[in-house]
Amino acid sequence: MTLNGFECGTRNCIFGPRDCDDGNECTTDSCSESAGACQHELVPHGNPESQNGADACMNGRDDDCDGYPDSADPDCGGCSIDAHCDDANSCTADTCSNRECNHVPAADATACDDGNACTRSDTCASGVCKGDPWDDDRDGALSNECGGTDCDDKNPEVSPDLFEGPRGNARCSDGLDNDCDQKTDQWDGDCSSPVCIEGWCWTNPHPTSAALEGLWAPASNLVVAVGQIAMHWDGTGFVGKQLPGSPPYYYDVHGTGPSDVWAVGSAGQIARFDGSNWSAFASGTTANLRGVWARTTTDAWAVGAGGKIARWNGSAWLDVPSGVTAQLNDVWGTSATDVWVVGNGPVLRWNGASFVPVAGAPTGTSFYGVWASGPGNVVISSLSKVYRYDGANFVDMGAAGGGEHVSGAGTSSVWVTNHNGPTHQWNGSAWKTHYPPRHGSEDPVAVGVVTANDVWVVGNNGLLDHWDGSAWTAVRDGAAETIKAIARPGADGWAGGADGLLRYNGTRWVAPPDPPRAIDVVDLHASSESNVWIVGESRDMGQIWQWNGSSFTAYEVDLAFGEVFTAVWTNGPNDAWITTDDGKLFRSTGGAPAVQAAPASELYDLAATGSNNVWIAARQSIQKYDGAAWSAMAGPGLIAYQVWAAAPNDVWAAGAFGRIAHWDGASWTPRAAKGGEVDELTGTSASDVWLIEGGLVERWSGSSWVETPSPAAGGWSDLHVSSSELWVTGNGGGILVKKR
């Protein structure tokens, strides 16, 4: 070729044309002035030689320009040098012999590099380079950077597998987020005392899922919340206390000190805390009491439905005329002669002798909260407005959004909160809206202000949130949605609901290893620790999972729009049954469940004692499978939604309106309950049968159903019974255990 009119010679370019074309289409040809010669660079291109057809391997050409024509090209089924056999595996020795590649594994334990920055100590094993997961602190959890959940891979005292509590544990005061839940020490619910009421202990969430309605927060180390139970904060964590009542439910709380706290609630309930325990006091009414305020140990006020006002004189609660019949919602005072009451009527004020309507107070609306720091700073709140009384007039504080509860710490720190809404803070000149952490169906109900930088919000499902002046912390820790199903096949434990699937590790409920993708768990059942079946929904697809003791196998089935799984039962790894509300029946005899001929059009529950004794509650009938065919077991006289079998001749069925029947092998006998909806029916033997009726836990005594009292009664959805324990699940992620 000609370059700039010069011809390339032996050592340099001389005047005249020089052609460097070597006639090879696989090279790029050029004249190098510095080298004084033509250069020909091999440039591979095109498809592998063998892909150009069989003729390409015998046409005498290097069709893919890799330097190896025809049979010399590995693409044509052979090799000519060792380099052709490189498999990019440092754990094999690659050689070419008789046109064939050989890959001999290196000796095991030979050092290598697997190219993964998240492994260490890489060595060869059977010709494969493998490394140990990079776990700097050797605590069994990988770092966030390597796809794990260890938030500090340098410290073995920090791992998502650790339990930060219980209360008193050194981890509750070490300044570390030991379990990687972004909560430290006392702000982690695990560091509150295990909450045990009537022998039942919360295992999820920590510290509780009980509803909390009232809140009193006079100091950083003294906070009391009440509702279905009482929760006491001492600055290092919460301690749960049982409240008196059947069942207890309290709306408000106030006191004068840690050993003098009053709570009022439903059906006239009044209780007092003496520093150790809560005790009931007679109120003289069955009306709901909504508000309480205590001035001294011998002077306290309570208000409620029907215009009820009662005053504690040191020995008894006595009625005080209110002059109204409307419901009264809250009470607060600044002195013995200055007590304010708000409700669904006029704003009332105690003048030392009687309650009188306050002149100039807003009218035409219901007020739910009142709080005051002095006679010249009284704040009242409706659902839409907040007003401040300055000693002479009521001033509209602006569009805060209102609230059902109000608290404060002076004129420049007032807070209001409301069901299903945000929390609002008044800073002296303007309102700021807060959204405390909420999990699932939690709702803020009450607010308590210690200082502007020390604020608490409580609510249903155990909501316990704290504001430190810059951020909110949710002290409550654990799954928050209703837990619909539980199984305890041994030391292991499984539970699930809208939050997905949980596994019990002996101290807490956590997501299992390699958990199923997010599904709403409907039911689960286990025949052993190595055979657990789970059913749920995700985007109108039926999700079925089987746990074999170490890993999950997933199955997916089509469901009609709106169709849902209702139950799953397994007799062993090779025998599992699944039902839907639309009449589909699936069975697995090993592997994917297959559709079976259904015995009825609506299938709601399953129970079995073996492959030849399977029962279905099919709404209009009870169906039995004997190993060959289904047959209707006529005559229970109920709309069947629940079934449980102790033996072929010992079966229980339950349906609407609390109707229950027992099968003895020949006929059904009614076993009437209290009339509530039966949500679960189970047992351990013919003489140990249990149910959840109307949210209450009950056991068959042989002649009647007897309730086993439980905290947060009315909210339970599933029950597991063993010879030594009772487990219940329900609202707010609640999973409780009671020793038998």
Buried (B, 14 or more C-beta within 10 A) or exposed (E): EEBEEBBBEEEEBEEEEBEBEEEEEBBEBBBEEEEBBBBBEEEEEEEBBBEBEEEBBEBEBBBBBBEBBBBBBBBBEBBEEBEBBEEEBBBBBBBBEEBEBBBEBBEEEBEBEBEBEBBEEBBBBEBBBBBEBBBBBEBEBBBEEBEBBBBBBEBBEBBBBBBBBBBEBEBBEBEBBBBBBEBBBBBBBBBBBBBBBBBBBBBBBBBBBBBBBBBBBBBEEBBBBBBBBBBBBBEBBBBBBBBBBEBBBBBBBBBBEBEBBBBBBBBBBBBBBEEEEBEEBEBBBEBBBBBBBBBEBEBBBBBBBEBBBBBBEEEEBEEBEBEBEBBBBBBBBBEEEBBBBBBBBBBBBBEEEEBEBBEEBBEEEBBBBBBBBEBEBBBBBBBEBBBBBEEEEBEEBEEBBBBBBBBBBEBEBBBBBBEEBBBBBBEEEEBEEBEBBBBBBBBBBBBBBBEBEBBBBBBBBBBBBBBEEEEBBBBBBBBBBBBBBBBBBEEBBBBBBBBBBBBBBEEBBBBBEEBBEEBBBBBBBBBEBBBBBBBBBEEEEBBBBBBEEEEBEEBEBEBEEEBBBBBBBBBEBEBBBBBBBBBBBBBBEEEEBEEBEBBBEBBBBBBBBEBEBBBBBBBEBBBBBEEEEBEEBEEBEBBBBBBBBBEBEBBBBBBEEBBBBBBEEEEBEEBEBEEBBBBBBBBEEBEBBBBBBBBBBBBBEEEEBEBBEBBBBBBBBBBBBEEEEBBBBBBBBBBBBBEE
